[in-house]
Amino acid sequence: MNYQYFALLYDQLMEDAPYDMWMIFFANAIDQYRDESVKTVLDIGCGTGEISVRLAKRGYNVTGVDLSEEMLTIAKQKAESKGLSIPFYQQDMRELEGIKEQDAIVIFCDSLNYLRTPEDVSTTFNSIHRLLKESGLLLFDVHTLHKIHDVYGDEVFTYNSSEISYLWECNQGNEEGSVFHDLTFFVQGKDDLYTRYDESHYQRTYSMQTYTTLLEKNGFEVLTITSDFSDREPVEDSERLFFVAKKV
């Protein structure tokens, strides 16, 4: 997975992403399932820091973690431009080290789907369990199998503006619930010349029961599973699952 060029374009391409809805999900889960106050939050897969910044502006002591150095560079600049002091670390979510205990940990914007195997997901849950305080909360969202197979499928998506255009091809992977996103960007530079960049991203998801089993195996109690930024239970055509789990 290479974010070398994608990181520079990410915020522009994601300007309509429902970050505020992730924040509503977070706030509602904290209100409903956390008896003690939440002060520290770890944002895993923080990307360019959009969620981290929003959490910090609400008064939380936030730490951001991402695998991409390019994404973290932008996140640091963004936080500093807003007068926020947020520590960001380049780490693999499976190997979280040197981070103090947290009241809550979030993995939003389907970042967990970048792990390639169930063992990777299990290892990540184990690392998170180790970092959470007693009764600490883990909140995350993932693609459904329906979205991977039926929405992405083998589809092609396009985007065109005066400065950036892209061709986004989805190809089903060999493993169930997996998809390759092959992206070709054309970015306007000096003298109205466009430069081409190519990247490939792999995502994989699992059934609701698989996630539940892996959470319970690693010391979590699943408190609720909802779908598509709502309080509704998942149905056959749901596209995104939202989990709230507690360390036990």
Backbone as JSON, one array per atom type, in Angstrom:
{
  "sequence": "MNYQYFALLYDQLMEDAPYDMWMIFFANAIDQYRDESVKTVLDIGCGTGEISVRLAKRGYNVTGVDLSEEMLTIAKQKAESKGLSIPFYQQDMRELEGIKEQDAIVIFCDSLNYLRTPEDVSTTFNSIHRLLKESGLLLFDVHTLHKIHDVYGDEVFTYNSSEISYLWECNQGNEEGSVFHDLTFFVQGKDDLYTRYDESHYQRTYSMQTYTTLLEKNGFEVLTITSDFSDREPVEDSERLFFVAKKV",
  "N": [[0.84, -1.18, 0.0], [0.66, 2.1, -0.97], [0.96, 5.38, -0.12], [2.18, 7.59, -1.13], [1.67, 9.58, -3.11], [-1.08, 9.76, -3.02], [-1.63, 10.74, -0.47], [-1.17, 13.49, -0.68], [-3.33, 14.3, -2.11], [-5.49, 13.5, -0.73], [-7.19, 14.93, 1.16], [-8.52, 16.74, -0.49], [-9.91, 15.02, -2.2], [-11.5, 13.77, -0.37], [-13.22, 15.65, 0.66], [-15.95, 15.68, 1.01], [-16.43, 13.67, 2.78], [-18.08, 11.97, 5.49], [-17.18, 13.07, 8.12], [-18.22, 14.37, 10.36], [-20.33, 12.73, 11.03], [-19.08, 10.43, 11.92], [-18.09, 11.51, 14.25], [-20.45, 12.0, 15.65], [-21.32, 9.37, 16.03], [-19.24, 8.52, 17.73], [-19.6, 10.27, 19.96], [-22.18, 9.55, 20.83], [-21.78, 6.85, 21.52], [-19.94, 7.06, 23.61], [-21.45, 8.47, 25.48], [-23.45, 6.61, 26.0], [-22.25, 4.17, 26.75], [-20.04, 4.47, 28.4], [-19.27, 4.84, 31.67], [-17.44, 6.25, 33.27], [-15.62, 9.33, 32.83], [-14.24, 10.18, 29.64], [-11.03, 10.87, 28.74], [-8.64, 10.41, 27.35], [-7.88, 9.53, 24.03], [-7.11, 7.31, 21.46], [-6.42, 7.52, 18.1], [-6.48, 5.4, 15.61], [-5.09, 4.66, 12.45], [-5.16, 7.25, 11.52], [-4.72, 8.87, 9.33], [-4.8, 11.87, 7.52], [-5.44, 13.3, 9.73], [-8.02, 14.29, 10.26], [-10.11, 13.3, 11.97], [-8.7, 13.17, 14.38], [-8.1, 15.88, 14.86], [-10.68, 16.91, 15.16], [-11.5, 15.57, 17.49], [-9.62, 16.55, 19.32], [-10.29, 19.26, 19.35], [-12.61, 19.1, 20.73], [-11.75, 18.77, 23.25], [-10.5, 16.43, 24.05], [-7.66, 14.42, 24.97], [-5.67, 13.58, 22.58], [-4.08, 11.04, 20.64], [-2.48, 10.23, 17.63], [-2.15, 7.6, 15.23], [-0.61, 6.16, 12.44], [0.25, 4.29, 9.49], [1.37, 5.5, 7.34], [3.87, 7.68, 6.48], [3.67, 9.94, 4.9], [0.98, 10.7, 5.16], [0.94, 11.32, 7.89], [2.64, 13.51, 8.04], [1.11, 15.5, 6.86], [-1.01, 15.5, 8.68], [0.23, 16.43, 11.04], [0.96, 19.03, 10.27], [-1.56, 20.08, 9.85], [-2.75, 19.98, 12.42], [-1.01, 21.66, 13.85], [-1.46, 24.07, 12.5], [-3.9, 24.75, 13.49], [-3.41, 25.3, 16.06], [-3.17, 23.15, 17.78], [-1.9, 20.62, 19.91], [-0.98, 17.64, 19.1], [0.24, 14.46, 19.45], [1.67, 12.46, 16.95], [2.24, 9.24, 15.63], [4.19, 7.07, 13.66], [3.2, 3.99, 13.1], [2.52, 0.48, 12.87], [-0.7, -0.83, 13.15], [-0.93, -3.3, 14.25], [1.15, -3.55, 15.96], [1.39, -1.85, 18.28], [3.21, 0.35, 20.19], [4.86, 1.96, 22.98], [2.89, 3.74, 23.75], [0.74, 5.34, 25.99], [-1.76, 4.12, 28.36], [-5.2, 4.12, 27.34], [-8.44, 5.72, 27.41], [-10.32, 5.37, 25.44], [-10.38, 3.97, 22.14], [-10.27, 4.49, 18.68], [-10.98, 3.35, 15.37], [-11.53, 4.52, 12.5], [-13.24, 5.2, 9.36], [-13.01, 2.88, 7.8], [-10.42, 1.89, 8.18], [-9.48, -0.44, 9.36], [-9.95, -2.34, 7.47], [-7.75, -2.52, 5.85], [-6.07, -4.42, 6.73], [-4.74, -7.64, 6.02], [-5.38, -10.3, 6.72], [-7.39, -12.54, 8.82], [-5.88, -13.15, 11.05], [-4.24, -10.93, 11.3], [-6.14, -9.0, 12.01], [-6.97, -10.04, 14.47], [-4.56, -9.88, 15.92], [-4.29, -7.12, 16.01], [-6.56, -6.4, 17.55], [-5.74, -7.56, 19.93], [-3.47, -6.02, 20.57], [-4.71, -3.55, 20.94], [-6.38, -4.11, 23.11], [-4.49, -4.4, 25.09], [-3.65, -1.76, 25.41], [-5.86, -0.37, 26.29], [-7.58, 1.04, 29.09], [-9.14, -0.48, 31.98], [-12.42, -1.5, 31.23], [-12.36, 0.18, 29.09], [-13.21, 1.6, 25.86], [-13.54, 0.36, 22.53], [-14.05, 1.57, 19.36], [-15.09, 1.12, 16.08], [-15.39, 1.05, 12.46], [-16.3, -0.9, 9.59], [-16.24, -2.12, 6.19], [-19.02, -3.9, 4.79], [-19.52, -7.32, 3.71], [-21.31, -7.31, 1.62], [-20.91, -4.74, 0.51], [-18.25, -4.91, -0.42], [-18.46, -6.99, -2.33], [-20.74, -6.44, -3.93], [-21.13, -3.67, -4.26], [-18.59, -2.44, -4.69], [-17.46, -4.57, -6.25], [-16.58, -5.33, -9.52], [-16.31, -2.75, -10.4], [-15.95, 0.49, -12.01], [-14.94, 3.72, -11.19], [-15.06, 7.26, -11.61], [-13.56, 10.54, -11.44], [-13.54, 14.01, -11.95], [-12.0, 17.1, -12.16], [-10.88, 20.51, -12.52], [-8.29, 20.48, -11.59], [-7.61, 17.94, -10.63], [-7.99, 14.64, -11.77], [-9.3, 11.32, -11.75], [-9.11, 7.78, -12.3], [-10.69, 5.03, -11.06], [-10.43, 1.79, -10.49], [-12.0, -1.16, -9.5], [-11.22, -4.4, -8.45], [-12.02, -7.67, -7.76], [-10.49, -9.56, -5.16], [-8.63, -12.64, -4.58], [-9.26, -13.8, -2.13], [-12.17, -14.3, -0.12], [-14.27, -11.51, 0.36], [-12.44, -9.55, -0.34], [-10.82, -6.83, -2.1], [-9.16, -5.12, -4.74], [-8.15, -1.81, -5.15], [-7.39, 0.01, -7.78], [-5.82, 2.85, -8.66], [-5.57, 5.63, -10.77], [-4.21, 8.73, -11.09], [-4.48, 12.03, -12.41], [-2.81, 14.92, -12.23], [-2.87, 18.39, -12.2], [-0.21, 20.48, -13.08], [2.49, 22.84, -13.39], [2.24, 25.14, -16.14], [-0.11, 24.09, -17.05], [0.22, 21.4, -17.48], [-0.31, 17.91, -17.0], [0.42, 15.47, -14.55], [0.83, 12.0, -14.23], [-0.08, 9.64, -11.75], [0.11, 6.45, -10.22], [-1.48, 4.15, -8.09], [-2.07, 1.34, -5.9], [-4.44, -0.2, -3.83], [-5.36, -2.43, -1.27], [-8.12, -4.02, 0.19], [-9.89, -5.81, 2.75], [-12.64, -7.54, 4.12], [-14.85, -9.03, 6.62], [-17.33, -11.3, 7.91], [-19.96, -10.22, 10.14], [-20.12, -11.9, 12.32], [-17.56, -13.02, 12.36], [-15.91, -10.82, 13.08], [-17.0, -10.36, 15.62], [-16.33, -12.77, 16.94], [-13.51, -12.63, 16.9], [-13.1, -10.34, 18.44], [-14.13, -11.15, 20.95], [-12.41, -13.26, 21.47], [-10.12, -11.88, 22.07], [-10.56, -10.6, 24.46], [-12.72, -8.78, 24.6], [-15.99, -7.43, 25.08], [-18.73, -7.3, 23.02], [-20.72, -4.56, 22.63], [-22.56, -3.25, 21.0], [-23.74, -3.45, 17.61], [-24.16, -1.63, 14.8], [-25.4, -0.04, 11.77], [-24.37, 1.78, 8.87], [-24.05, 4.55, 9.75], [-26.17, 4.88, 11.51], [-28.64, 4.02, 14.06], [-29.62, 1.58, 13.53], [-29.96, -2.0, 13.29], [-27.73, -4.14, 11.44], [-28.58, -5.06, 8.08], [-29.25, -7.07, 5.13], [-28.42, -5.51, 2.92], [-26.81, -3.56, 4.04], [-24.02, -1.33, 4.12], [-21.93, -0.57, 5.73], [-20.52, -1.48, 8.82], [-20.78, -0.72, 12.27], [-19.04, -0.96, 15.22], [-19.15, -1.19, 18.76], [-17.18, -1.94, 21.41], [-16.17, -3.3, 24.57], [-13.45, -3.43, 26.83], [-12.89, -6.28, 28.77]],
  "CA": [[0.0, 0.0, 0.0], [1.52, 3.26, -1.14], [0.24, 6.64, -0.01], [3.13, 8.65, -1.4], [1.02, 10.65, -3.84], [-2.46, 9.83, -2.59], [-1.71, 11.57, 0.73], [-1.22, 14.89, -1.07], [-4.63, 14.56, -2.73], [-6.52, 12.85, 0.08], [-8.18, 15.85, 1.73], [-9.35, 17.3, -1.56], [-10.8, 13.98, -2.69], [-12.39, 13.35, 0.72], [-13.82, 16.83, 1.27], [-17.36, 15.4, 1.33], [-16.51, 12.51, 3.68], [-18.95, 12.29, 6.64], [-16.42, 13.07, 9.37], [-19.08, 14.78, 11.47], [-21.16, 11.59, 11.41], [-18.23, 9.59, 12.78], [-18.03, 12.16, 15.55], [-21.73, 11.75, 16.31], [-21.25, 7.98, 16.48], [-18.33, 8.51, 18.87], [-20.21, 10.95, 21.11], [-23.31, 8.75, 21.31], [-21.26, 5.64, 22.16], [-19.34, 7.45, 24.89], [-22.55, 8.82, 26.39], [-24.28, 5.45, 26.32], [-21.57, 2.97, 27.24], [-18.9, 4.77, 29.26], [-19.7, 5.45, 32.93], [-16.43, 7.22, 33.66], [-15.33, 10.31, 31.79], [-13.2, 9.83, 28.68], [-10.08, 11.96, 28.58], [-7.62, 10.06, 26.37], [-8.39, 8.8, 22.86], [-6.14, 6.94, 20.43], [-7.01, 7.47, 16.77], [-5.67, 4.49, 14.8], [-5.39, 4.9, 11.05], [-5.62, 8.64, 11.6], [-4.6, 9.52, 8.04], [-4.39, 13.28, 7.54], [-5.75, 13.89, 11.02], [-9.34, 14.94, 10.34], [-10.8, 12.87, 13.19], [-7.85, 13.57, 15.51], [-8.3, 17.31, 15.08], [-12.03, 17.12, 15.69], [-11.51, 15.1, 18.87], [-8.82, 17.48, 20.13], [-11.05, 20.5, 19.49], [-13.65, 18.84, 21.73], [-11.13, 18.73, 24.55], [-9.89, 15.14, 24.36], [-6.22, 14.27, 24.83], [-5.66, 12.67, 21.44], [-2.86, 10.56, 20.01], [-2.78, 9.66, 16.32], [-1.24, 6.56, 14.72], [-0.85, 5.76, 11.05], [1.4, 3.62, 8.88], [1.89, 6.32, 6.25], [4.63, 8.87, 6.86], [3.16, 11.08, 4.14], [-0.27, 11.11, 5.8], [1.25, 11.91, 9.19], [3.22, 14.83, 7.81], [-0.02, 16.41, 6.64], [-1.76, 15.57, 9.94], [0.98, 17.3, 11.95], [0.83, 20.4, 9.78], [-2.95, 20.5, 10.05], [-2.95, 20.22, 13.84], [-0.25, 22.85, 14.23], [-2.11, 25.26, 11.93], [-5.07, 25.04, 14.31], [-2.95, 25.53, 17.42], [-3.4, 21.95, 18.57], [-0.72, 19.79, 20.17], [-1.39, 16.24, 18.98], [1.35, 13.58, 19.07], [1.39, 11.5, 15.89], [3.29, 8.22, 15.55], [4.14, 6.14, 12.53], [3.21, 2.63, 13.63], [1.6, -0.54, 12.38], [-1.73, -1.01, 14.17], [-0.75, -4.61, 14.88], [2.33, -3.52, 16.83], [1.33, -0.57, 18.98], [4.2, 0.38, 21.26], [5.25, 3.25, 23.49], [1.71, 4.6, 23.91], [0.17, 5.14, 27.32], [-3.12, 3.57, 28.4], [-6.22, 5.0, 26.77], [-9.83, 5.51, 27.8], [-11.05, 4.93, 24.25], [-9.59, 3.84, 20.92], [-11.12, 4.47, 17.5], [-10.42, 3.02, 14.05], [-12.63, 4.95, 11.65], [-13.06, 5.31, 7.9], [-12.68, 1.53, 7.34], [-8.97, 1.65, 8.2], [-9.22, -1.83, 9.74], [-10.06, -3.18, 6.28], [-6.48, -2.61, 5.15], [-5.37, -5.62, 7.2], [-4.91, -8.63, 4.96], [-5.81, -11.62, 7.17], [-8.05, -12.55, 10.12], [-4.85, -13.15, 12.08], [-3.84, -9.53, 11.46], [-7.21, -8.33, 12.76], [-6.89, -10.56, 15.84], [-3.38, -9.3, 16.54], [-4.62, -5.71, 16.26], [-7.46, -6.35, 18.71], [-4.94, -7.89, 21.1], [-2.66, -4.83, 20.88], [-5.62, -2.52, 21.44], [-6.8, -4.53, 24.44], [-3.37, -4.11, 25.99], [-3.53, -0.32, 25.62], [-7.06, 0.2, 26.89], [-7.81, 0.91, 30.52], [-10.25, -1.38, 32.3], [-13.71, -1.04, 30.71], [-12.16, 1.11, 27.98], [-14.03, 1.31, 24.69], [-13.03, 0.31, 21.17], [-15.07, 1.92, 18.38], [-14.57, 1.05, 14.72], [-16.32, 0.7, 11.39], [-15.72, -1.71, 8.51], [-17.12, -2.43, 5.07], [-19.71, -5.19, 4.82], [-19.26, -8.2, 2.57], [-22.16, -6.82, 0.53], [-20.28, -3.6, -0.16], [-17.07, -5.37, -1.15], [-18.8, -7.84, -3.48], [-21.83, -5.96, -4.78], [-21.02, -2.24, -4.56], [-17.32, -2.3, -5.39], [-17.46, -5.58, -7.3], [-15.56, -5.03, -10.54], [-16.79, -1.47, -10.93], [-15.01, 1.57, -12.33], [-15.44, 5.02, -10.78], [-14.25, 8.35, -12.14], [-13.69, 11.87, -10.83], [-12.9, 14.97, -12.84], [-12.05, 18.52, -11.85], [-9.87, 21.24, -13.31], [-6.95, 20.25, -11.06], [-7.37, 16.51, -10.41], [-8.9, 13.64, -12.32], [-8.82, 9.97, -11.46], [-9.8, 6.56, -12.72], [-10.63, 4.12, -9.91], [-10.9, 0.47, -10.9], [-12.12, -2.16, -8.43], [-11.09, -5.78, -8.91], [-12.17, -8.61, -6.66], [-9.32, -10.35, -4.84], [-8.82, -14.09, -4.53], [-9.87, -14.14, -0.85], [-13.52, -13.78, 0.07], [-14.34, -10.22, 1.03], [-11.29, -8.7, -0.66], [-10.9, -6.05, -3.32], [-8.06, -4.23, -5.08], [-8.51, -0.51, -5.69], [-6.3, 0.5, -8.63], [-6.1, 4.27, -8.86], [-4.72, 6.42, -11.65], [-4.49, 10.15, -10.9], [-3.88, 13.02, -13.3], [-2.76, 16.12, -11.4], [-2.41, 19.55, -12.95], [0.98, 21.15, -12.57], [2.83, 24.09, -14.05], [1.98, 25.25, -17.58], [-1.3, 23.28, -17.34], [0.58, 20.02, -17.79], [-0.8, 16.96, -16.01], [1.3, 14.36, -14.22], [0.09, 10.78, -13.89], [0.38, 8.84, -10.63], [-0.62, 5.19, -10.08], [-1.4, 3.48, -6.79], [-2.97, 0.21, -5.71], [-4.79, -0.41, -2.43], [-6.05, -3.7, -1.04], [-8.95, -4.07, 1.39], [-10.57, -7.08, 2.98], [-13.54, -7.52, 5.26], [-15.32, -10.33, 7.1], [-18.71, -11.29, 8.4], [-20.19, -9.64, 11.46], [-19.81, -12.93, 13.31], [-16.1, -13.16, 12.45], [-15.41, -9.72, 13.9], [-17.43, -10.59, 16.99], [-15.52, -13.86, 17.48], [-12.15, -12.14, 17.11], [-13.13, -9.42, 19.58], [-14.3, -11.92, 22.18], [-11.18, -14.03, 21.67], [-9.07, -10.99, 22.58], [-10.92, -9.96, 25.72], [-13.71, -7.71, 24.47], [-17.43, -7.67, 25.03], [-19.37, -6.48, 22.0], [-21.86, -3.88, 23.23], [-23.57, -3.0, 19.97], [-23.33, -3.41, 16.2], [-25.15, -0.91, 14.02], [-25.03, 0.03, 10.36], [-24.55, 2.94, 7.99], [-24.19, 5.81, 10.5], [-27.5, 4.93, 12.12], [-28.78, 3.12, 15.21], [-30.31, 0.38, 13.04], [-29.2, -3.23, 13.18], [-27.36, -4.42, 10.05], [-29.43, -5.9, 7.24], [-28.53, -7.69, 4.02], [-27.81, -4.53, 2.03], [-26.01, -2.56, 4.76], [-22.72, -1.16, 3.5], [-20.88, -0.3, 6.72], [-20.83, -1.93, 10.17], [-20.19, 0.06, 13.35], [-18.9, -1.77, 16.44], [-18.71, -0.65, 20.04], [-16.76, -3.07, 22.25], [-15.59, -2.9, 25.85], [-12.44, -4.3, 27.4], [-13.35, -6.99, 29.96]],
  "C": [[0.88, 1.24, 0.0], [0.67, 4.52, -1.1], [1.1, 7.83, -0.42], [2.47, 9.83, -2.09], [-0.42, 10.86, -3.37], [-2.62, 10.74, -1.37], [-1.85, 13.04, 0.38], [-2.58, 15.28, -1.62], [-5.79, 14.2, -1.81], [-7.59, 13.82, 0.56], [-9.08, 16.45, 0.66], [-10.36, 16.26, -2.06], [-11.83, 13.56, -1.65], [-13.13, 14.53, 1.36], [-15.29, 16.63, 1.64], [-17.52, 14.2, 2.25], [-17.28, 12.89, 4.95], [-18.23, 12.26, 7.98], [-17.3, 13.44, 10.56], [-19.98, 13.64, 11.94], [-20.37, 10.58, 12.23], [-18.15, 10.19, 14.18], [-19.33, 11.98, 16.33], [-21.78, 10.33, 16.84], [-20.39, 7.87, 17.73], [-19.01, 9.09, 20.11], [-21.35, 10.12, 21.69], [-22.84, 7.5, 22.04], [-20.67, 5.96, 23.52], [-20.43, 7.75, 25.91], [-23.28, 7.58, 26.88], [-23.53, 4.35, 27.06], [-20.38, 3.23, 28.15], [-19.36, 5.49, 30.51], [-18.73, 6.53, 33.39], [-16.13, 8.16, 32.5], [-14.19, 9.82, 30.9], [-12.31, 11.05, 28.49], [-9.07, 11.68, 27.47], [-8.22, 9.2, 25.27], [-7.25, 8.55, 21.89], [-6.87, 6.78, 19.11], [-6.09, 6.66, 15.86], [-6.09, 4.61, 13.33], [-5.85, 6.33, 10.86], [-5.5, 9.39, 10.28], [-4.1, 10.95, 8.16], [-4.92, 14.03, 8.76], [-7.12, 14.54, 11.18], [-10.08, 14.58, 11.62], [-10.01, 13.31, 14.42], [-8.08, 15.04, 15.86], [-9.67, 17.59, 15.68], [-12.13, 16.69, 17.16], [-10.76, 16.08, 19.78], [-9.57, 18.78, 20.35], [-12.2, 20.35, 20.48], [-13.05, 18.63, 23.12], [-10.5, 17.41, 24.94], [-8.37, 15.21, 24.18], [-5.98, 13.17, 23.8], [-4.24, 12.3, 21.02], [-3.25, 9.93, 18.68], [-1.72, 8.67, 15.88], [-1.62, 6.25, 13.28], [0.41, 5.12, 10.5], [2.1, 4.51, 7.86], [2.6, 7.57, 6.78], [4.09, 10.11, 6.16], [1.86, 11.6, 4.75], [0.02, 11.84, 7.11], [1.86, 13.29, 9.06], [2.12, 15.86, 7.63], [-0.82, 16.58, 7.93], [-1.08, 16.52, 10.92], [0.83, 18.76, 11.55], [-0.58, 20.93, 10.04], [-3.21, 20.84, 11.51], [-2.24, 21.5, 14.28], [-0.9, 24.12, 13.7], [-3.33, 25.68, 12.72], [-4.7, 25.25, 15.78], [-3.14, 24.35, 18.34], [-2.11, 21.15, 18.72], [-1.16, 18.33, 20.21], [-0.16, 15.41, 18.61], [0.9, 12.57, 18.02], [2.57, 10.54, 15.77], [3.08, 7.36, 14.32], [4.29, 4.73, 13.08], [2.22, 1.76, 12.88], [0.58, -0.81, 13.49], [-1.65, -2.38, 14.85], [0.34, -4.59, 15.95], [2.4, -2.18, 17.57], [2.27, -0.59, 20.18], [4.44, 1.82, 21.71], [4.12, 4.24, 23.66], [1.08, 4.31, 25.26], [-1.25, 4.59, 27.22], [-4.15, 4.62, 27.97], [-7.6, 4.67, 27.33], [-10.66, 4.95, 26.65], [-10.11, 4.89, 23.06], [-10.56, 3.74, 19.75], [-10.31, 4.06, 16.27], [-11.54, 3.32, 13.05], [-12.23, 4.95, 10.17], [-12.48, 4.01, 7.32], [-11.18, 1.24, 7.3], [-8.62, 0.2, 8.55], [-9.25, -2.75, 8.52], [-8.78, -3.26, 5.47], [-5.62, -3.77, 5.67], [-5.72, -6.8, 6.3], [-5.48, -9.97, 5.42], [-6.59, -11.51, 8.49], [-7.04, -12.53, 11.26], [-4.34, -11.73, 12.35], [-4.87, -8.76, 12.29], [-7.15, -8.75, 14.23], [-5.71, -9.95, 16.58], [-3.62, -7.84, 16.89], [-5.53, -5.57, 17.47], [-6.69, -6.64, 20.0], [-4.08, -6.7, 21.53], [-3.52, -3.72, 21.47], [-6.06, -2.85, 22.87], [-5.72, -4.2, 25.47], [-3.27, -2.63, 26.34], [-4.73, 0.31, 26.32], [-7.06, 0.03, 28.41], [-8.97, -0.05, 30.75], [-11.57, -0.73, 31.9], [-13.56, 0.03, 29.64], [-12.91, 0.65, 26.74], [-13.21, 1.3, 23.4], [-14.2, 0.58, 20.23], [-14.45, 1.83, 16.99], [-15.68, 0.76, 13.72], [-15.58, -0.04, 10.29], [-16.74, -1.83, 7.38], [-17.84, -3.76, 5.34], [-19.26, -6.03, 3.62], [-20.09, -7.75, 1.37], [-21.49, -5.67, -0.21], [-19.08, -4.04, -0.99], [-17.47, -6.09, -2.44], [-19.77, -7.17, -4.45], [-21.75, -4.47, -5.12], [-19.71, -1.96, -5.28], [-17.23, -3.28, -6.55], [-16.28, -5.43, -8.23], [-15.92, -3.72, -11.23], [-15.63, -0.52, -11.23], [-15.67, 2.89, -11.95], [-14.5, 6.1, -11.31], [-14.53, 9.64, -11.38], [-12.94, 12.84, -11.72], [-13.1, 16.38, -12.32], [-10.96, 19.2, -12.64], [-8.46, 20.93, -12.86], [-6.6, 18.77, -10.92], [-8.44, 15.69, -11.13], [-8.38, 12.27, -11.91], [-9.72, 8.92, -12.08], [-9.59, 5.53, -11.63], [-11.26, 2.79, -10.33], [-10.9, -0.48, -9.7], [-12.04, -3.55, -9.04], [-11.14, -6.7, -7.71], [-10.88, -9.39, -6.44], [-9.64, -11.83, -4.79], [-9.51, -14.52, -3.24], [-11.28, -13.56, -0.78], [-13.47, -12.46, 0.83], [-13.19, -9.29, 0.72], [-11.47, -7.99, -1.99], [-9.61, -5.24, -3.49], [-8.63, -2.93, -5.65], [-7.29, -0.01, -6.48], [-6.64, 1.91, -9.08], [-5.08, 4.9, -9.79], [-5.15, 7.88, -11.54], [-3.79, 10.97, -11.99], [-3.97, 14.37, -12.59], [-2.15, 17.26, -12.19], [-1.2, 20.19, -12.28], [1.21, 22.46, -13.29], [2.53, 24.0, -15.55], [0.82, 24.36, -18.01], [-0.97, 21.86, -17.8], [0.14, 19.1, -16.66], [0.22, 15.84, -15.82], [0.46, 13.17, -13.78], [0.76, 10.06, -12.72], [-0.49, 7.6, -10.52], [-0.4, 4.6, -8.7], [-2.38, 2.33, -6.75], [-3.19, -0.02, -4.22], [-5.63, -1.68, -2.32], [-6.86, -3.6, 0.25], [-9.62, -5.44, 1.49], [-11.46, -6.96, 4.2], [-14.08, -8.92, 5.54], [-16.76, -10.19, 7.57], [-18.77, -10.65, 9.78], [-19.82, -10.64, 12.55], [-18.3, -13.12, 13.46], [-15.5, -12.07, 13.3], [-15.77, -9.93, 15.37], [-16.58, -11.67, 17.66], [-14.11, -13.4, 17.8], [-12.08, -11.17, 18.28], [-13.23, -10.2, 20.89], [-13.06, -12.75, 22.5], [-10.1, -13.19, 22.33], [-9.53, -10.13, 23.75], [-11.88, -8.81, 25.63], [-15.13, -8.26, 24.58], [-18.03, -6.73, 23.99], [-20.65, -5.88, 22.58], [-22.96, -3.61, 22.21], [-22.93, -3.05, 18.6], [-24.47, -2.74, 15.44], [-24.64, -0.75, 12.58], [-25.24, 1.43, 9.79], [-24.85, 4.24, 8.73], [-25.57, 5.98, 11.12], [-27.5, 4.06, 13.37], [-29.49, 1.83, 14.83], [-29.39, -0.83, 13.04], [-28.86, -3.49, 11.71], [-28.38, -5.33, 9.36], [-28.63, -6.32, 6.02], [-27.81, -6.68, 3.14], [-27.11, -3.39, 2.76], [-24.62, -2.51, 4.14], [-21.58, -0.97, 4.51], [-21.37, -0.75, 8.1], [-20.1, -1.06, 11.18], [-20.22, -0.76, 14.64], [-18.55, -0.88, 17.62], [-18.43, -1.85, 20.93], [-16.07, -2.53, 23.49], [-14.56, -3.92, 26.31], [-12.98, -4.95, 28.68], [-12.22, -7.85, 30.51]]
}
